[in-house]
Amino acid sequence: MLSEVRGATVELWEMPIDTGGVPLDGADFDVIVVGGGPGGSAAAAYNSLGGNKVLLIEKEVWPRDKVCGDAVGGKSLSHVEELGVLPLIQQTPYYQVDSILFGSANGSEVRVMLPKDSYEEKGLMSGYALPRVQFDYMMFKRANEIVRENGGSVIQGFSVKEVISEGEGASSKIVGVSGKFGGARSDSPVLTFKSLVTIGAGGYNCPVSRKITELHEEPHKDDEHFCGGYREYWENVEGLEGPEGQIEIHFIDEVLPGYFWLFPVRDGVVNVGIGMLISEQRKQEGMKKSLKKIQKWVIEEHPRFKERFKNSRLVPGSKKGWQLPFGSPRKDAPSFQPRRGAMAGAMTVGDAASLVDPFSGEGIGNALLTGKLTSVHFDKERHSNGFSEIDAQRYMEDVWNELGGELSNSSKLQKMMKWKRLTNWFVNKASKKEEIGTMMSEMIASKETQKSLWSPWFLFKTLVLP
């Protein structure tokens, strides 16, 4: 969608978003949400629709980019539709995903069609891919409307410097936040806002998430469960032309135990990137090989990809890296899985709660789901004296009940892909045996099918028997 601004044509998502006036210093809210990405926007919108006065805080100013693989699956789209965002997205350029191509180190490939029938039975759509600058813009724009229509406030360009708590250590309670506009060196005055519950949605380094683990003397970052990611946009990559088709995940020697991806985001533009566990990356010649350098070699030298990029063009300014906190279960976890994500006065969602899928790297769906869950667990009448520690524990247990099986299975798949011979054999077998492709397809949409993957008899008859 295009608009005219001072005689220049700009895309809709390149325009500023008017978020209205700034609340007074010391203002009280039912809910404060720190972070305006998909999880934060969903949490703010759902809690506002539940009758709460919400303050949504975003540290950047729109439009802003977010580094990601850019795929938006069926789980995400159900929330997107429920919040009224889908029509906005469908007015922008996007890529319709109908399948996933998996490639192994020995060159074997299998294309897994997305199970449209399974999604449609659940009222979902198979999947889109579009740049996060577009997707996040639409989510935040709609959340801004919903929050303000329900008596709340939205501010952007505001950095949270302190998450305020009362009491000592694990028995304390989070009661609000303080910060200022314009960043750390700004002369803007410090503003403080109070709430019955504060929701952390600020990504892998969210201040609310860090405060929760700090107060409970538990680890916030574990390199065995943190992934480094690197992304570029390329135009005219061979084999990925058109507005609909496959996305690609390749397990190749130079990237294992991570993977190299090619995700088209609109006709002619492809998100190209690498993801690898930070603990594994550090084993790669002591970090001498950065993901950026590895990707450059793959694009320019790898025999399977150099020809595909021969006539392609790198989009200027698109080279960016980031980190992803995986939702894989921890060994000897000090409290809750995958890590503590709530306490008296606070809950976290999405990346801030360490809920990124360990196998696919997808995090938007889990962010939106947990954003909605916060509105289920918070009630301003019941929590008029604040969100209790017992309620925080119920929230964390509910999150793991919803996502734990799925994340645990993905963690097993992630570990399996470290073994090159096993990956080569599996992909080669899948390319020749239709039942395996069907199984992989249904796994994407069905938690029950995911569970069956770890049945020894199921694996034997599917993978071994002719």
N, C-alpha and C positions, 0 to 999 in steps of 0.2 A: 504494500500500500504506500503510495507516494503522496507527499504534501508539499505545498509551496511555502517557503519561509524566506522573506525578504528577496524574492526573485529567484531563489535557488531551489532546486528540487531535492528533497531529502526523503529518506525512508521514515516511516512512522516511528520506528524504534530509535531513531536518531534525534527525536525531539525531546525537549525537557518535559518532566512530569511535575505539574503543580501539586504540591502536597499541603498547601495552605499554611496557616499560622503556626508559630512555635508555642508550645505550652509554657505556662509560667514556671519559673524555678520553684521546686518543691511540690509540683502538681501530683495528685494521687490518681492512680489507675487501677483497674481490676487486674489487668494483664499488661506486662511489658514484653515485647518481642525484640530481641537483639539480633539483627540480621534480616535483610530484605530479599534474600534469594528465594527459591521455590519453597523450601521448608518453612522459612520465616513468614513468607507471604501467605502460605496456606494456614499456618498456625494463627496468624493475625486475622485472616478472613473467617475461619471456622469459629474462633472464639468471639469475634464480633457478631456473627450470625447467631451465636448462643446468648446474646444479650449482654455482653461484657463491654466495658469501656476499655479500649485497647490503645496502647502507644506502640507503634511500629517504628523501629530505628534502623536506618541503613547508613553505614559509614561512607559509602561512595555517593556520587551524585549522578543521577540518570541523564543520559544513557551510560551504561558501564558494561564492560565485558567480564566474562567468567570463564576460566580455562576448564575445559571438560571434553569428553568424547562426543557430546552433543546428541546422543541417542535418547529418545523419549519413548518408553515402552508402554504397553497396555495398562500396567498397574498405575502409571503416572496419569495416563489420559483419562482414566475414570474420575480422578479428582479434578483434573483440568476441566472436564466437562461439567462436573457438579458445581464448580465455582464460577461457571460462565466464562471461562477463558478460551475454550476451544474455538468458538467463532472468531475471536481475535487472531488466534494463531493461523487459522485457515485462510485469513486474508493476507498472510505473508508468504513468501517463498519457503518451501520446505521440501524434504525428500521423503517419499512414502517407502517405508521399509517392508519388504515382503519376505526376506530370507536372510540367513546368516551363513557366510562361507567360512569354514574353518580350514586352515592350511597347516600342515606339519612340516618338520624340518627336512624330510626327505622328498618333499614336493607333492605328497598326496593331498587331495582336497576333497571336502564334502560340503555340499550346499544343503542347508537345512531350511526348508520352507517354514515360515511362521504359521502356526495352526489357526487360521482365520476362524474356522468353525468353533474351536474351543473358546476363542476370545469373544466371538459374537454371542455364544450361549451365556457368557457372563456379562454381556452388555458392554464389552470393551472393544477397542480398536487395536490392531496388531502393532503398529509402531510408526513413529515419525523420527526424522532427524533434522535438526535445524540449529543454527548457532545459538549459544546461550545468551548472547546479547539480545536476540529477538525473544527467546522463550522467557527469560527472566524479566524482561521489560513488560511483557504482557501479564505475567503473574503479579508483578509489583503494581502495575497500573490498576488491575482489577482489585487487588487487596486495598490499595489506597482509596478506591471508591467505596468499598464495603466498610472499611474501618471508619471513614469519616461520615458515611451515611448513618452509622450506628453510634455517633457521639464520641468517637475516639480521635486520635491525632496520629499523623505520620510525619517524620522528619528524616531528611537525608543530609549527607555531609557531616554527620554527627558521630564522633568517635567515643565509644565507651571506655573510660579510663579506669573506672573502679566499679566492681560489683559489690554493693554494700550488704554487709551481713551484721546480724546481732547475735551475741553469745560467743561461745568459745568452741573451736574445733568442730568435731562431728555433731555436737549438739546445737550448733548455731543454726540460724535461719536467714536466708537471703530476703532482703526487703526492698531492693531497688537498685538503681544504677546512677552513676554520675559521669559526666564527660563534657565535651565542648565541640563546637563547630570549628572546622578548619585544620584539624590535625594538632600534633603535639606542640608545634612552635607557634600556634595561633595565639593572639592576644584576646580571643573571645573569652567571656566569663564562663566559669564552670557551672553547669546546671545539674540539679539533682532531681530525679523522679522516683516516686515510691509506688509499690504495687503489692497486691496480695500474692501474685506469682510472677516470676520472671522466666521467660522461655529463651533458652540459648539456641540460636540458629545461625551463628557466625562462622560456620565452616570448621576446618580442622584445628584452628587455633582460637576458637571462640572463647572470649573472656569469661562467659558464664560457665562453660564446661571446665575451663582451667580452675576457676574458683571452687567448683564442686569437688574436684579431685584433690585440690590443695587442702581444703578444709578437712577432708577425710584421710589425708596423708596416703593417697593412693596414686599410682602412676597415671599420667595423662597420655604420654606418648611411648609407644613400644615399637621399635624398628621392625620387629617380626610381624607387626600388624599394620605398618604404614607403608604405603606405596608412593613412589615418585612417578610423576607423569610429565610427559613433554608433548606439546601439540604444535602443529603448523597447519595452515590452510594452503591447499594447492588447487590450481585450476587445470582442467583438461587432463586428468589422470586416465590413462587408457583403460577401458573396460568398465568405467563407472559413469558413463554419460547418461543423460536422461533424468526425469523427475521421479522415477520409481525403480526399485530393484534391491540388490543385496547390500549388506554391509559386510566387511571382511575382518577376520581375526586370524593372525598368522603366528604360529609357534615355530620360530626359526632359530638356528644355532646361535646367531649373534645376539639374540634378545632373550633366549631362555635363561632363567625360568619365568621371564615376563612374556609379553607379546607385543606384536606390531599390528596396528589397526589402520584400516581405511574405511572411514565413515562418510559417505556423501551427505551434504547438508542442504544442497539445492542443486538444480541442474548445472553441472559443470564445475562445482566447487566441492572439494573433499577435505574432511578433517583427517589429517595424517598424524599418527602419534605412537608413542611407546610407553608402556607401563611396566614397572618392576618394583618388587619389594625393596625397601631401602636397605634392609639387612643383606639381601642378595646383591644389590648394586654395589655395596661396599666390598664385596668379594671380587668385584671385577677390577683387578689390578689396582686395588686401593683407591677406588673412585676416580682413577685417571681417565677412564672412559665414561664421560658424561652421557646421559641419554641423548642430548643434542648431537654429540659426535657419533654415537652409534646410529642414530637415525640418518644422519648425513651419509654415512657409509652405505646403509641399506638402500637408500634412494639412488645413490650414484654408482654403486659397485655391485650390489647383490644381483646375481644372474637372473633371478625371477622378477625383480622389480625395476631394474635400471631402464629396461626398454619401455616399461609402462609410464615412466616419468620423463622419457626422452624429449617429448614435446610439451611438457607441463611447465607451469610457471608458479613460483612461490608467491603467495599474497604478501606484500610488504607489511611489516609490523605484526605478523601473526605468530612469531616464534615466542612461545611462553611455556613455563613449567609450573607445577603445583604439586601438592601432596594430597593423598587420599587416605583417611583412616578406615581400615577394613573392619567389618563386623565379625571377623572370625573369632571363635571362642578362645579365651585365654586359658593356659594351663595355670593351675593354682591361683585363679582370680581372687583378689582380696575380698571382693563382695559380689557384685552383680555382673552378669554377662551382657555385652562383651566388655564393658567397663562401666563404672558408676556414671549414670547419666541423669540423676535427679537427686534432690534433697529437699528438706523443708524450705519452702519458698521458691523452688526452681525445678524446671524440667528442661531437657535438651532434645533436639530433633536432628535427624539427618546426619550429616558429617560431624556436627558438634557432639553427637551421641555415638560416633564411631560405627556407622551402620552401612558403609559402602559394601556392596557385594564383592567378596574376595576373588571370585572367578571372572565375572564380567566387568567389574569396575563401575557398574551402574549404581548411582546413589539417589537419583531424583525420586524414583518411586517410593523408596523407604523414607525419604525426607517428607514427602507429601502425606504418606500414611501416618507417620508419627506426628506431623503437624495437626492432623485431624484428631489423633488420639489425645492430644493435650486438652482439646475442648471437651472430650468425653470425661476426662479425669478431673477437670477443674469446674467448680460451681461456685459462683460468687456468694450465694446465700450460705451454702454449707461451709465455705471457706472464708467467711467474713472476718475471722481472726487469723487468717493466713493459711497457706497450703502446708499441710502437716508432713512430717517424716513418714508416717504410715502411708499417706496417700502417694508420696514419692516412691516408696517401695512397691506399691501396687502398680504404679505407672511403669516402672522398670520391668516388673514381672510380666505385665501385659505386653510390653514391647517385645520381650524375648519369646513369649508364647506365640505371638503373631509371626515373628521373623526368625526365631532361633533355629528351627529346623531347616529353613531355606538357606540361612547363612552358614550353618554347619555343613550342609551338603556342598555348598559352593566352596567352602574351605577345603574339603576333601578333594574336590575337582582341581582346585588350584595346586594342591600338593602333588596330585597325580601328574599334572602337566610338567612338573620339574623333570620327570623321567622321559628323556627324549625317545628312547626305544618304545616305551609304552605309548607315548603320544603318536608316534609314527604308525605303530601297529593299529591303534584304535581308529585313527582317522582313515587309514587305508581300509580297515575292515568296514567302517561306516560307509565309505564310498562304494563298496561292493554289495552291501547287504541292506536292503530297503528297511528292514525292521529296526535297525539301529538309527537310521535317519529319522524314522517316525518317532522312536523313543526320545531322541534329542529334541525334536520339534515339540513334542508334548511336554518335555521337561521345562521348557521355557514358559509354558502357561499353567502347568499343573504341579502343585506341591506333592500330590499323591504319587505322580510319576517320578518326581525327584526322589522320594523315599524308596521307591522300588529299585532305584539304581544301586542301592547298597545291600540288596538281597543277594547272597552268594549264588543261589539257584538261578535267579533272574539273570545275573551276569553270565553265568556258565552257559545257559541255554541260548542267550542272545549273542554273546561274543564268541563262544567256543564251538558250539554245535553247528554243523553245516546247515 
